[in-house]
């Protein structure tokens, strides 16, 4: 079966297609937030608050979409391709699974993995009357609890949450730019999601004293269903292009403490000709000089 590739007719269309083309360094991952056909006010407000944290790297769909991600993923894949989003959050509500959230990610516009979470308690951004962070601020992510490192479902959830909230990759960090923290705690089968604003107070020394002020939203979540990618597909999605892999440097090694050692290859040195510090103790005796002169004369005679 042959696939016909349509060529762009305008410069604008050409630029649009170039943006969507595969790149060595991928674009910042955008997230789409979708309401289900029967989403209630709690789920709608959660999606709005998450969108407020994700701005400007998110798209909030205001219309309801009748779809079930675990049964049929075609509509999610269609929206992903249409809006060029590789992350999604889907909110729904029914009698069997009340206040339901599905968080997931795409690979090549197909669902890679997704995890279903139930909302047990929710406090909105607008209910906490504290100052908020400006739009587009990069958060600090903290994960507490052994489950995030032990259980496979929680390990994959941790990876998914990092992907969802990490924001753009930066080369340098400014102290004043560390403005808010997202804290995830796994305890007794529940996930506690809290958001704090970072306050830098005077401490009397160069390093400021840090205080945390709850900013919202605040959620108590419980893990429900999971749809995880196979190990082979997961490895394929994590594969790094050859052009980005650092080239191995020869004759350089590192120890356990991170110290770098370099090996230098040199020609064999004649240490007898090495210039040392001139002092009486190192001066040659007359007998040694005489023996050396005779040796040099015999070498010259042999050459001739």
C-alpha positions as CSV (number, residue, x, y, z in Angstrom):
1,X,0.0,0.0,0.0
2,X,1.5,3.3,-1.1
3,X,1.1,6.4,1.0
4,X,0.8,9.6,-0.9
5,X,2.6,12.6,0.7
6,X,1.0,15.9,-0.1
7,X,3.5,18.7,-0.8
8,X,2.7,22.1,0.9
9,X,1.4,24.7,-1.5
10,X,2.2,27.7,0.7
11,X,5.2,28.9,2.8
12,X,3.0,28.8,5.9
13,X,2.0,25.2,5.3
14,X,5.7,24.4,4.7
15,X,6.7,26.0,8.1
16,X,3.9,24.1,9.8
17,X,5.1,20.7,8.4
18,X,8.7,21.5,9.3
19,X,7.7,22.1,12.9
20,X,6.0,18.7,13.1
21,X,9.0,16.9,11.5
22,X,11.2,14.6,13.8
23,X,14.1,16.5,15.4
24,X,17.3,15.5,17.2
25,X,16.3,17.8,20.1
26,X,12.6,17.4,20.5
27,X,10.2,20.3,21.2
28,X,8.8,21.0,24.7
29,X,6.1,18.4,25.4
30,X,2.6,19.9,25.3
31,X,-0.3,18.4,27.2
32,X,-4.0,18.2,26.2
33,X,-6.6,18.2,28.9
34,X,-9.9,16.6,27.8
35,X,-13.3,16.4,29.5
36,X,-15.3,13.2,29.2
37,X,-18.9,13.1,28.3
38,X,-20.1,12.9,31.9
39,X,-17.4,15.0,33.7
40,X,-18.7,16.7,36.9
41,X,-17.7,20.1,38.4
42,X,-14.9,18.5,40.5
43,X,-13.2,16.9,37.5
44,X,-13.7,20.0,35.4
45,X,-12.0,22.2,38.1
46,X,-9.1,19.8,38.4
47,X,-8.5,20.0,34.7
48,X,-8.6,23.8,34.9
49,X,-6.1,23.9,37.8
50,X,-3.7,21.5,36.1
51,X,-4.0,23.6,32.9
52,X,-3.1,26.7,35.0
53,X,0.1,24.9,36.2
54,X,0.9,23.7,32.6
55,X,0.5,27.1,30.8
56,X,1.7,27.9,28.1
57,X,2.5,24.2,27.3
58,X,-1.1,22.9,27.5
59,X,-4.4,22.9,25.6
60,X,-7.7,22.7,27.5
61,X,-10.6,21.3,25.5
62,X,-13.8,23.0,26.8
63,X,-16.3,20.8,25.0
64,X,-17.1,17.3,26.3
65,X,-15.8,14.3,24.4
66,X,-17.6,11.0,24.7
67,X,-14.7,8.5,24.7
68,X,-13.3,5.8,26.9
69,X,-9.4,5.7,26.8
70,X,-9.1,2.1,28.1
71,X,-11.6,0.7,25.6
72,X,-10.9,2.9,22.5
73,X,-7.8,5.1,22.0
74,X,-8.5,6.3,18.4
75,X,-10.0,9.7,19.5
76,X,-7.1,10.4,21.8
77,X,-4.6,9.7,19.0
78,X,-6.6,11.9,16.6
79,X,-6.5,14.8,19.1
80,X,-2.8,14.2,19.7
81,X,-2.0,14.5,16.0
82,X,-4.3,17.4,15.5
83,X,-2.8,19.5,18.4
84,X,0.7,18.1,18.3
85,X,0.5,17.0,22.0
86,X,2.4,14.0,23.4
87,X,0.9,14.2,26.9
88,X,-2.8,14.0,27.9
89,X,-5.1,14.1,30.9
90,X,-8.6,12.8,30.6
91,X,-11.3,13.5,33.2
92,X,-14.6,11.6,33.7
93,X,-17.2,10.7,36.3
94,X,-19.6,7.8,36.7
95,X,-21.1,5.6,39.3
96,X,-18.5,2.8,39.0
97,X,-15.4,5.1,38.9
98,X,-16.3,8.5,40.4
99,X,-14.0,11.5,40.0
100,X,-11.8,9.7,37.5
101,X,-8.5,11.0,35.9
102,X,-6.5,9.3,33.2
103,X,-3.0,10.6,32.7
104,X,-0.9,9.3,29.8
105,X,1.7,10.0,27.1
106,X,2.1,9.2,23.4
107,X,4.8,7.8,21.2
108,X,4.6,8.5,17.5
109,X,1.0,9.7,18.1
110,X,0.0,6.3,19.6
111,X,-0.7,5.7,23.3
112,X,2.5,4.5,25.0
113,X,1.2,4.2,28.6
114,X,-1.6,5.6,30.8
115,X,-2.6,5.3,34.4
116,X,-6.0,5.8,35.9
117,X,-6.3,7.8,39.2
118,X,-9.3,8.4,41.4
119,X,-9.8,11.7,43.2
120,X,-10.7,11.2,46.9
121,X,-10.1,14.8,48.1
122,X,-9.6,18.0,46.2
123,X,-8.8,21.6,47.2
124,X,-8.8,24.1,44.2
125,X,-6.3,26.9,43.4
126,X,-9.0,29.5,44.0
127,X,-9.9,28.1,47.4
128,X,-6.4,28.7,48.8
129,X,-6.1,32.5,49.1
130,X,-2.3,32.9,48.7
131,X,-0.2,34.5,46.0
132,X,0.4,32.3,42.9
133,X,3.3,31.9,40.6
134,X,3.5,33.5,37.2
135,X,2.6,31.6,34.1
136,X,5.3,29.3,32.6
137,X,7.4,29.0,35.8
138,X,9.4,25.7,35.9
139,X,8.5,23.7,39.0
140,X,10.8,21.6,41.3
141,X,9.5,18.0,41.6
142,X,9.9,16.1,44.8
143,X,8.8,12.4,45.2
144,X,8.6,10.8,48.7
145,X,7.8,7.2,49.5
146,X,9.4,3.8,48.8
147,X,6.6,2.8,46.4
148,X,8.0,5.1,43.7
149,X,11.2,3.0,43.6
150,X,9.9,-0.4,44.4
151,X,6.5,-1.0,42.7
152,X,6.5,-1.1,38.8
153,X,3.2,0.7,38.5
154,X,4.3,3.5,40.9
155,X,7.7,3.7,39.1
156,X,6.1,4.2,35.8
157,X,3.7,6.8,37.4
158,X,6.7,8.7,38.7
159,X,8.2,8.8,35.2
160,X,4.9,9.9,33.7
161,X,4.5,12.7,36.3
162,X,8.0,13.9,35.7
163,X,7.3,14.0,31.9
164,X,4.0,15.8,32.5
165,X,5.1,18.6,34.8
166,X,8.9,19.1,34.2
167,X,8.5,21.9,31.6
168,X,11.3,23.1,29.4
169,X,14.9,21.9,29.7
170,X,17.2,24.7,30.9
171,X,21.0,24.9,31.0
172,X,21.3,27.3,33.9
173,X,19.3,27.9,37.1
174,X,18.8,31.2,38.9
175,X,18.0,31.1,42.6
176,X,15.2,33.6,42.3
177,X,13.7,31.5,39.5
178,X,13.0,28.6,42.0
179,X,9.5,29.7,42.8
180,X,7.3,26.7,43.4
181,X,7.4,23.0,44.3
182,X,5.2,20.1,43.3
183,X,5.4,17.4,46.0
184,X,4.2,13.8,45.4
185,X,3.9,11.4,48.4
186,X,3.1,7.7,48.0
187,X,1.8,6.3,51.4
188,X,-0.6,3.5,52.3
189,X,-1.8,3.0,48.7
190,X,-2.6,6.7,48.1
191,X,-0.8,9.5,46.2
192,X,-0.8,12.9,47.9
193,X,-0.2,15.8,45.4
194,X,0.6,19.1,47.0
195,X,1.8,22.4,45.5
196,X,3.8,25.0,47.4
197,X,5.2,28.4,46.7
198,X,8.8,28.9,47.7
199,X,9.5,32.0,49.9
200,X,13.1,33.2,50.2
201,X,13.5,35.0,53.6
202,X,16.4,36.9,55.1
203,X,18.7,34.6,57.2
204,X,21.6,36.9,58.1
205,X,24.0,35.1,55.8
206,X,24.5,34.7,52.0
207,X,22.1,31.7,51.7
208,X,18.5,32.7,52.3
209,X,16.1,30.9,54.6
210,X,13.4,28.9,52.7
211,X,9.7,28.7,53.7
212,X,7.0,26.8,51.9
213,X,3.5,28.3,51.5
214,X,0.7,26.1,50.2
215,X,-0.5,27.4,46.8
216,X,-2.9,24.8,45.5
217,X,-4.2,22.6,44.0
218,X,-4.2,19.8,46.5
219,X,-5.3,16.3,45.6
220,X,-5.5,12.9,47.4
221,X,-5.4,10.3,44.7
222,X,-5.8,6.5,44.5
223,X,-4.4,4.2,41.8
224,X,-6.9,2.4,39.7
225,X,-6.3,0.8,36.3
226,X,-3.0,0.9,34.3
227,X,-2.1,0.4,30.7
228,X,1.7,0.1,30.5
229,X,3.9,-0.3,27.4
230,X,5.9,-3.4,26.9
231,X,9.6,-3.3,27.9
232,X,10.7,-3.4,24.2
233,X,8.4,-0.5,23.2
234,X,9.4,1.5,26.3
235,X,13.1,1.1,25.5
236,X,12.4,2.1,21.9
237,X,10.7,5.3,23.0
238,X,13.7,6.1,25.3
239,X,16.3,5.5,22.5
240,X,18.7,8.3,22.0
241,X,19.8,9.3,18.4
242,X,23.4,8.5,17.5
243,X,24.1,12.2,16.8
244,X,23.2,13.1,20.4
245,X,25.2,10.4,22.1
246,X,28.5,11.8,23.7
247,X,31.6,10.5,21.9
248,X,33.8,8.3,24.1
249,X,37.1,10.1,25.0
250,X,40.2,7.9,25.0
251,X,42.6,7.6,27.9
252,X,40.2,9.3,30.3
253,X,38.8,7.5,33.4
254,X,36.7,8.4,36.5
255,X,36.9,7.0,40.0
256,X,33.9,6.5,42.4
257,X,34.3,10.1,43.7
258,X,33.9,11.6,40.3
259,X,37.6,12.6,39.9
260,X,38.8,12.6,36.3
261,X,42.1,10.9,35.4
262,X,43.9,11.3,32.1
263,X,46.6,9.1,30.6
264,X,49.3,10.8,28.5
265,X,51.6,8.7,26.2
266,X,55.2,10.1,25.9
267,X,58.5,8.9,24.4
268,X,61.0,7.3,26.7
269,X,63.1,9.9,28.5
270,X,66.8,9.9,29.3
271,X,66.8,10.9,33.0
272,X,70.6,11.3,33.0
273,X,70.2,14.4,30.9
274,X,67.5,15.9,33.1
275,X,68.5,19.3,34.4
276,X,68.4,19.3,38.2
277,X,69.0,21.9,40.8
278,X,72.7,22.8,41.0
279,X,74.0,22.1,44.5
280,X,77.3,20.8,45.9
281,X,75.9,17.4,46.9
282,X,74.9,16.7,43.3
283,X,78.2,17.7,41.6
284,X,80.2,14.9,39.9
285,X,83.4,13.9,41.5
286,X,86.7,14.2,39.4
287,X,87.0,10.4,39.1
288,X,83.4,10.2,37.8
289,X,84.1,13.0,35.2
290,X,87.3,11.3,34.0
291,X,85.4,8.0,33.6
292,X,82.6,9.7,31.6
293,X,85.1,11.5,29.3
294,X,86.9,8.2,28.6
295,X,83.6,6.6,27.8
296,X,82.6,9.4,25.4
297,X,86.0,9.2,23.6
298,X,85.7,5.4,23.1
299,X,82.2,5.9,21.6
300,X,83.6,8.5,19.1
301,X,86.5,6.2,18.1
302,X,84.0,3.4,17.4
303,X,81.8,5.7,15.2
304,X,84.9,6.8,13.2
